[in-house]
Amino acid sequence: MSEIIYSCPLCRSSRTSLFHRDRYRTYFMCPDCGLVHVPGQYHLSHEGKKHRYDLHTNNAEDEGYRRFLAKLINPLLERLDNGAEGLDYGSGPEPVLAAMLSEKGFKMEIFDPFYADDRRTLERKYDFLTCCETMEHFVDPRKEWEQFIKLVKKGGWIGIMTQLLESADDFARWHYINDETHVCFFSGKTFEWLGKQYGVKIVLEGTSVVLGQV
């Protein structure tokens, strides 16, 4: 019996193929954009996702967490003008990233479909947008990326933190796939594709931070 083929949720290619299978889920890779994704039948319900996210305990007083977020904030600061206005997309139950940027003098708005679902924040443009440890949860990453483009002014920046897939050989042992709410896995190739497809200048900062200039 032949394997079912699932179209890539990012570039919509039908050339995806089985990449990995474990006890819980299957994973398909797209040869065109490099995205690895988990088919929809393995996705948690809205309630299941909310229960998982409610377990997060990050807070603004946690110095270790602040150092973690600084990996995204610091290279972004080098590219932002004083007083720039930003949107933290996928801010989570504790919007620590937005708070840290506010401390730096930036005016911040937040959006999160579970914790800060005020759609009015999506009706304007910003000088920059941050998306920290959120893209791996996207069911429709193409739709979300195009939303990012619409939300950022020309010349503005998109700052992303998500663990990048570096080695197919290590995928089975990669801690990132153990979170059942993670359904899309990006690589440098994926962001290169996004840059070319949407005319965004892509800058990779290490193995988890990606900056894009619209």
ZIZI-V347662 format. One record per residue. N is the residue number from 1. RES is the residue in three letters. PSI is psi in whole degrees, 0 to 359 (NA if undefined). Layout:
# ZIZI-V347662
n=N res=RES psi=PSI
n=N res=RES psi=PSI
This chain:
# ZIZI-V347662
n=1 res=MET psi=129
n=2 res=SER psi=152
n=3 res=GLU psi=137
n=4 res=ILE psi=138
n=5 res=ILE psi=130
n=6 res=TYR psi=129
n=7 res=SER psi=147
n=8 res=CYS psi=128
n=9 res=PRO psi=352
n=10 res=LEU psi=300
n=11 res=CYS psi=356
n=12 res=ARG psi=13
n=13 res=SER psi=145
n=14 res=SER psi=12
n=15 res=ARG psi=16
n=16 res=THR psi=157
n=17 res=SER psi=159
n=18 res=LEU psi=128
n=19 res=PHE psi=320
n=20 res=HIS psi=151
n=21 res=ARG psi=132
n=22 res=ASP psi=195
n=23 res=ARG psi=339
n=24 res=TYR psi=326
n=25 res=ARG psi=168
n=26 res=THR psi=156
n=27 res=TYR psi=134
n=28 res=PHE psi=143
n=29 res=MET psi=142
n=30 res=CYS psi=125
n=31 res=PRO psi=344
n=32 res=ASP psi=314
n=33 res=CYS psi=351
n=34 res=GLY psi=1
n=35 res=LEU psi=138
n=36 res=VAL psi=130
n=37 res=HIS psi=158
n=38 res=VAL psi=126
n=39 res=PRO psi=155
n=40 res=GLY psi=330
n=41 res=GLN psi=347
n=42 res=TYR psi=359
n=43 res=HIS psi=145
n=44 res=LEU psi=158
n=45 res=SER psi=169
n=46 res=HIS psi=317
n=47 res=GLU psi=321
n=48 res=GLY psi=319
n=49 res=LYS psi=315
n=50 res=LYS psi=319
n=51 res=HIS psi=319
n=52 res=ARG psi=317
n=53 res=TYR psi=328
n=54 res=ASP psi=343
n=55 res=LEU psi=347
n=56 res=HIS psi=137
n=57 res=THR psi=24
n=58 res=ASN psi=140
n=59 res=ASN psi=163
n=60 res=ALA psi=344
n=61 res=GLU psi=353
n=62 res=ASP psi=105
n=63 res=GLU psi=326
n=64 res=GLY psi=319
n=65 res=TYR psi=323
n=66 res=ARG psi=322
n=67 res=ARG psi=323
n=68 res=PHE psi=312
n=69 res=LEU psi=332
n=70 res=ALA psi=337
n=71 res=LYS psi=331
n=72 res=LEU psi=317
n=73 res=ILE psi=314
n=74 res=ASN psi=310
n=75 res=PRO psi=334
n=76 res=LEU psi=321
n=77 res=LEU psi=327
n=78 res=GLU psi=343
n=79 res=ARG psi=358
n=80 res=LEU psi=144
n=81 res=ASP psi=153
n=82 res=ASN psi=136
n=83 res=GLY psi=9
n=84 res=ALA psi=150
n=85 res=GLU psi=133
n=86 res=GLY psi=163
n=87 res=LEU psi=126
n=88 res=ASP psi=109
n=89 res=TYR psi=115
n=90 res=GLY psi=48
n=91 res=SER psi=340
n=92 res=GLY psi=182
n=93 res=PRO psi=334
n=94 res=GLU psi=101
n=95 res=PRO psi=66
n=96 res=VAL psi=321
n=97 res=LEU psi=314
n=98 res=ALA psi=321
n=99 res=ALA psi=318
n=100 res=MET psi=321
n=101 res=LEU psi=326
n=102 res=SER psi=322
n=103 res=GLU psi=333
n=104 res=LYS psi=1
n=105 res=GLY psi=8
n=106 res=PHE psi=142
n=107 res=LYS psi=120
n=108 res=MET psi=141
n=109 res=GLU psi=159
n=110 res=ILE psi=150
n=111 res=PHE psi=137
n=112 res=ASP psi=128
n=113 res=PRO psi=344
n=114 res=PHE psi=328
n=115 res=TYR psi=343
n=116 res=ALA psi=62
n=117 res=ASP psi=62
n=118 res=ASP psi=101
n=119 res=ARG psi=346
n=120 res=ARG psi=334
n=121 res=THR psi=345
n=122 res=LEU psi=10
n=123 res=GLU psi=12
n=124 res=ARG psi=178
n=125 res=LYS psi=153
n=126 res=TYR psi=161
n=127 res=ASP psi=332
n=128 res=PHE psi=162
n=129 res=LEU psi=138
n=130 res=THR psi=146
n=131 res=CYS psi=97
n=132 res=CYS psi=119
n=133 res=GLU psi=47
n=134 res=THR psi=325
n=135 res=MET psi=329
n=136 res=GLU psi=347
n=137 res=HIS psi=350
n=138 res=PHE psi=128
n=139 res=VAL psi=323
n=140 res=ASP psi=79
n=141 res=PRO psi=331
n=142 res=ARG psi=313
n=143 res=LYS psi=317
n=144 res=GLU psi=318
n=145 res=TRP psi=318
n=146 res=GLU psi=330
n=147 res=GLN psi=317
n=148 res=PHE psi=313
n=149 res=ILE psi=319
n=150 res=LYS psi=331
n=151 res=LEU psi=345
n=152 res=VAL psi=134
n=153 res=LYS psi=155
n=154 res=LYS psi=128
n=155 res=GLY psi=349
n=156 res=GLY psi=177
n=157 res=TRP psi=144
n=158 res=ILE psi=123
n=159 res=GLY psi=120
n=160 res=ILE psi=139
n=161 res=MET psi=120
n=162 res=THR psi=140
n=163 res=GLN psi=126
n=164 res=LEU psi=138
n=165 res=LEU psi=119
n=166 res=GLU psi=323
n=167 res=SER psi=122
n=168 res=ALA psi=329
n=169 res=ASP psi=332
n=170 res=ASP psi=2
n=171 res=PHE psi=316
n=172 res=ALA psi=334
n=173 res=ARG psi=4
n=174 res=TRP psi=123
n=175 res=HIS psi=336
n=176 res=TYR psi=333
n=177 res=ILE psi=354
n=178 res=ASN psi=343
n=179 res=ASP psi=116
n=180 res=GLU psi=350
n=181 res=THR psi=353
n=182 res=HIS psi=115
n=183 res=VAL psi=352
n=184 res=CYS psi=135
n=185 res=PHE psi=121
n=186 res=PHE psi=156
n=187 res=SER psi=175
n=188 res=GLY psi=322
n=189 res=LYS psi=321
n=190 res=THR psi=315
n=191 res=PHE psi=330
n=192 res=GLU psi=319
n=193 res=TRP psi=314
n=194 res=LEU psi=319
n=195 res=GLY psi=313
n=196 res=LYS psi=319
n=197 res=GLN psi=325
n=198 res=TYR psi=7
n=199 res=GLY psi=37
n=200 res=VAL psi=131
n=201 res=LYS psi=119
n=202 res=ILE psi=132
n=203 res=VAL psi=120
n=204 res=LEU psi=129
n=205 res=GLU psi=88
n=206 res=GLY psi=209
n=207 res=THR psi=8
n=208 res=SER psi=354
n=209 res=VAL psi=131
n=210 res=VAL psi=131
n=211 res=LEU psi=138
n=212 res=GLY psi=127
n=213 res=GLN psi=121
n=214 res=VAL psi=NA
